[in-house]
Amino acid sequence: MRPEKSFKIPEEITSVADGAFEGCCFRSITLHDNIERIGRQAFGGCSELSSMKIPPKIRELETGVFDGCSSLTSVILPKCLRHIRRRAFRNCSLLESITIPEGVEVIEDETFLGCVSLKTVSIPESVTKIGRCAFESCTGLESLIIPSGTVQMLDSAFRGCCSLHRIDIPEGITAIEDCMFSDCKSLRTIVLPDEIRIIGKGAFRGCISLEHIRIPEGTETVGDSAFDGCRSITSLSFPDSLVHLGGGALVNCSSLAVVVLPESLKRIEGGTFSRCSSLSRIDIPQGLESIGKGAFAGCTSLKEMMLPPSVKEIGDEAFRGCRSLEPSVPDTVTKKGRDLFRENRSIGQIIR
């Protein structure tokens, strides 16, 4: 006897318990309009469930309610919905679109993580926060409008969205958190609001198509590896407000030819410009005190650098492989690392 592929919840049932259908093989589950609660993981792992209409009285989707529903292609959410909890639609790999109703304020952590077929998401103006890894690895997502009322987006929110080509960050966002757009390989344009103060670690790492980004005045910190591997960026200017440029912040930016550093910067961290092979000249700002280990290693086109007398310390292998740079260090530098000019050929100069 073949197992039933559909199930209808009886009218006398008003609550679907935690894990009630977890791992079941139903293709269709019908919920009547009087159901008031759907519990955690209620339909988690229902790998054959293809569609679902959420009853009109449901105000909250609990944690992992559809987690791993790999055949789910359509979900209709009720207008009264206010909360979508963590991992609600994680790894729903066939879900192509979803409309989040007005009134929902938070898209929690990992809500749509791994929804690889998701192409369009309608996010209402009521959303103020997008959680950690909320859209991570949504590889089919091409564009997204972040509502103007959103004031917080947590780390890795859009990590690995490799089809995303443009996104505008709304006014009010003050930080691009760690790895937020890491490995968004199709991202060509991003507009940052003037309120940005922090660009986190690995925020744009691996964004190989990113050609232009304006760092707003007021930005104080750019984290480690923030632009690691952004090989299409040709120029970058940092504002006078910048006080910290993290280690490896621009490593492997192979097309970067022009960079402007502010006088507010006191230290260039280790590996910051490592393997920026198109960088031919850089003016070190007045007031800079130290250059970290391997800061310019592999900058094969670097021919000219102006070191101000304020620089007192240069770390190990700072200019390793800068084969176009003259191996010379001003007398004002009191602490010199080892093998500063290893693997170099002398045809350029450091200007004293």
C-alpha positions in Angstrom: 0.0 0.0 0.0 1.4 3.4 -1.0 1.9 5.9 1.8 -0.3 9.1 1.8 1.4 12.1 0.2 -1.0 14.7 1.6 -2.3 15.6 5.0 -5.0 17.9 6.2 -4.9 19.2 9.8 -8.2 18.5 11.6 -10.4 21.5 12.4 -10.3 20.9 16.2 -6.5 21.3 16.2 -5.4 24.9 16.7 -1.7 24.4 17.4 1.0 22.5 15.5 3.5 21.2 18.0 7.3 21.6 17.9 8.7 19.0 15.4 5.2 17.7 14.7 5.9 16.8 11.0 9.7 16.9 11.2 11.2 14.6 8.5 7.9 13.6 7.1 7.4 12.7 3.4 4.1 14.6 2.7 4.1 16.6 -0.5 1.2 18.7 0.7 0.0 19.7 4.2 -3.1 21.8 4.5 -3.5 24.1 7.5 -7.0 25.5 8.3 -7.5 29.2 9.1 -8.1 28.7 12.9 -4.5 27.5 13.6 -2.9 30.0 16.0 0.6 28.6 16.5 3.2 26.6 14.5 6.0 25.3 16.6 9.8 25.1 16.2 11.0 22.7 13.5 7.3 21.8 12.8 8.0 21.0 9.2 11.8 20.8 9.4 13.3 18.3 7.0 10.1 17.7 5.1 12.1 17.1 1.9 9.0 16.5 -0.4 6.8 19.4 0.9 6.3 21.7 -2.2 4.1 24.5 -1.0 2.6 26.1 2.1 0.0 28.7 2.9 0.4 30.0 6.4 -3.0 30.6 8.3 -4.1 34.2 8.8 -3.8 34.1 12.6 -0.1 33.2 12.7 1.9 36.1 14.0 5.2 34.3 14.5 7.2 31.7 12.5 9.2 29.7 15.0 12.9 28.7 14.7 13.6 26.3 11.9 10.0 25.9 11.0 10.8 25.0 7.3 14.5 24.3 7.8 15.7 21.8 5.1 12.5 21.7 3.1 14.5 21.1 0.0 11.4 20.8 -2.4 9.6 23.9 -1.1 8.9 26.3 -4.0 6.1 28.5 -2.7 5.2 30.0 0.7 2.4 32.5 1.3 2.8 34.4 4.5 -0.1 36.1 6.3 -0.5 39.9 6.7 -0.5 39.7 10.5 2.9 38.1 10.7 5.3 40.0 12.9 8.3 37.7 13.6 10.3 35.3 11.5 12.7 33.4 13.8 16.1 31.9 13.1 16.6 29.4 10.3 13.0 29.5 9.4 13.7 28.8 5.7 17.3 27.6 5.8 18.3 25.4 3.0 15.0 25.6 1.2 17.0 25.1 -2.0 14.1 25.4 -4.5 12.4 28.5 -3.0 12.6 31.1 -5.8 10.7 34.1 -4.3 9.1 35.3 -1.1 7.2 38.4 0.0 7.7 39.3 3.6 4.6 41.2 4.9 4.6 44.7 6.2 4.9 44.7 10.0 7.8 42.2 10.2 10.6 44.1 11.9 13.5 41.6 12.1 14.9 39.0 9.6 16.7 36.8 12.1 20.0 34.9 11.8 20.3 32.3 9.0 16.6 32.8 8.0 17.3 32.2 4.3 20.8 30.7 4.5 21.4 28.3 1.6 18.3 29.2 -0.4 20.3 28.8 -3.6 17.3 29.3 -6.0 16.0 32.5 -4.3 16.0 35.3 -6.9 13.7 37.9 -5.5 12.8 38.9 -1.9 10.4 41.7 -1.1 11.4 43.2 2.2 8.9 45.7 3.8 9.7 49.1 5.1 9.0 47.8 8.6 12.2 45.8 8.7 14.8 47.4 11.0 17.3 44.6 11.4 18.8 41.9 9.1 20.5 39.1 11.2 23.7 37.2 10.9 24.0 35.1 7.8 20.4 35.9 7.0 20.9 35.5 3.2 24.2 33.8 3.2 24.8 31.6 0.1 21.7 32.7 -1.7 23.6 32.2 -4.9 20.6 33.1 -7.2 19.9 36.4 -5.6 20.6 39.1 -8.2 19.4 42.3 -6.6 17.9 43.5 -3.3 16.4 46.7 -2.0 17.2 47.3 1.6 14.4 49.3 3.3 15.1 52.8 4.4 14.2 52.0 8.0 16.8 49.3 8.3 19.4 50.4 10.9 21.4 47.2 11.5 22.7 44.4 9.3 24.8 41.8 11.1 27.9 40.0 9.9 27.9 37.7 6.9 24.3 38.8 6.1 24.9 38.4 2.3 28.1 36.4 2.2 28.4 34.2 -0.8 25.5 35.8 -2.8 27.6 35.3 -5.9 24.9 36.6 -8.3 24.2 39.9 -6.5 25.4 42.7 -8.7 24.2 45.8 -7.0 23.0 46.9 -3.6 22.3 50.3 -2.0 22.8 50.5 1.8 20.2 52.8 3.4 20.9 55.9 5.5 21.2 55.1 9.1 23.5 52.1 8.8 26.7 52.9 10.6 28.7 49.7 10.1 29.4 47.2 7.3 29.9 44.2 9.6 32.5 41.4 9.2 32.2 39.4 6.0 28.9 41.0 5.1 29.5 40.9 1.3 32.3 38.4 1.3 32.5 36.4 -1.9 29.8 38.3 -3.7 31.6 37.7 -6.9 29.2 39.6 -9.2 28.9 42.7 -7.1 30.0 45.7 -9.3 28.5 48.6 -7.5 27.7 49.4 -3.9 26.6 52.7 -2.4 27.5 53.4 1.2 25.7 56.0 3.3 27.5 58.9 4.9 26.8 57.5 8.4 29.2 54.6 7.9 31.9 54.5 10.6 33.2 51.0 10.4 33.9 48.6 7.5 34.5 45.2 9.2 36.9 42.4 8.7 36.6 40.7 5.3 33.5 42.9 4.5 34.1 42.8 0.7 36.7 40.0 0.5 36.5 38.1 -2.8 34.3 40.7 -4.5 36.2 40.2 -7.7 33.9 42.3 -9.9 33.7 45.4 -7.6 35.1 48.3 -9.6 34.3 51.3 -7.5 33.4 52.1 -3.9 33.4 55.5 -2.1 34.5 55.3 1.5 32.4 58.0 3.2 33.9 60.8 5.2 33.5 59.9 8.8 34.7 56.3 8.3 37.2 55.5 11.1 38.0 51.8 10.8 38.6 49.5 7.8 39.1 46.0 9.1 41.5 43.2 8.3 41.2 41.8 4.8 38.2 44.2 4.1 38.9 44.3 0.3 41.1 41.2 0.0 41.0 40.0 -3.6 38.9 42.9 -5.0 40.9 42.6 -8.2 38.8 45.0 -10.3 39.2 48.1 -8.1 41.6 50.5 -9.8 41.6 53.4 -7.3 40.6 54.0 -3.7 40.6 57.1 -1.5 40.4 57.0 2.2 38.9 59.9 4.2 40.7 62.1 6.7 38.6 60.5 9.5 40.4 57.1 9.0 42.5 56.0 12.0 42.8 52.3 11.4 43.5 50.4 8.1 43.6 46.7 9.0 46.2 44.1 8.1 45.7 42.7 4.6 43.0 45.3 4.0 43.9 45.6 0.3 45.8 42.4 -0.3 45.5 40.9 -3.8 43.9 44.1 -5.2 45.8 43.4 -8.4 44.4 46.3 -10.5 44.8 48.9 -7.8 47.0 51.7 -9.3 46.1 54.7 -7.2 45.4 54.9 -3.5 45.1 58.0 -1.3 45.9 57.6 2.4 44.9 60.3 5.0 47.3 62.1 7.4 45.2 60.8 10.3 46.7 57.3 9.7 49.5 56.4 12.0 50.3 52.8 11.0 50.2 50.7 7.9 49.5 47.2 9.2 51.1 44.0 8.0 50.3 42.8 4.5 48.0 45.8 3.9 49.0 46.3 0.2 50.6 42.9 -0.3 50.4 41.7 -4.0 48.9 45.0 -5.3 50.8 44.3 -8.5 49.6 47.4 -10.4 50.5 49.9 -7.6 53.3 52.0 -9.0 53.5 54.9 -6.5 52.1 55.7 -3.1 52.5 58.8 -0.9 52.9 57.9 2.7 51.0 60.5 4.8 52.8 62.9 7.1 52.5 61.6 10.6 52.7 57.9 9.8 54.9 56.2 12.4 55.2 52.6 11.4 54.9 50.1 8.4 54.1 46.5 9.3 55.5 43.2 8.2 55.1 42.5 4.5 52.9 45.7 4.1 54.0 46.1 0.4 55.3 42.6 -0.3 54.7 41.6 -3.9 54.0 45.1 -5.2 55.9 44.4 -8.3 55.2 47.7 -10.1 56.0 50.0 -7.1 58.7 52.4 -8.3 58.3 55.4 -6.0 57.4 55.9 -2.4 57.7 59.0 -0.2 58.6 58.2 3.4 58.1 61.2 5.8 60.5 61.7 8.7 57.7 60.6 11.1 58.2 56.9 10.1 60.4 55.3 12.8 59.6 51.6 12.3 59.5 49.3 9.3 58.6 45.6 9.8 60.1 42.4 8.4 60.0 42.0 4.6 57.9 45.1 4.2 59.0 45.6 0.6 59.8 41.9 -0.3 59.4 41.3 -4.0 59.0 45.0 -4.9 61.4 44.4 -7.8 61.0 47.9 -9.2 61.9 49.7 -5.9 65.3 51.0 -4.9 66.5 49.2 -1.7 67.0 52.3 0.5 65.7 53.4 3.9 65.9 56.9 5.3 68.1 57.5 8.3 65.1 58.6 10.3 63.9 55.0 10.6 65.2 53.7 13.9 63.8 50.2 13.9 64.3 48.2 10.7 63.0 44.6 10.2 64.7 41.8 8.5 64.9 41.2 4.7 63.1 44.5 3.9 64.0 44.3 0.2 64.2 40.5 -0.3 63.7 39.4 -4.0 64.0 43.0 -5.3 65.7 44.5 -8.4 66.7 48.2 -7.9 65.3 50.5 -10.6 63.1 52.8 -8.5 63.6 54.7 -5.4 62.3 55.5 -1.9 62.4 59.3 -1.6 63.8 60.5 1.7 
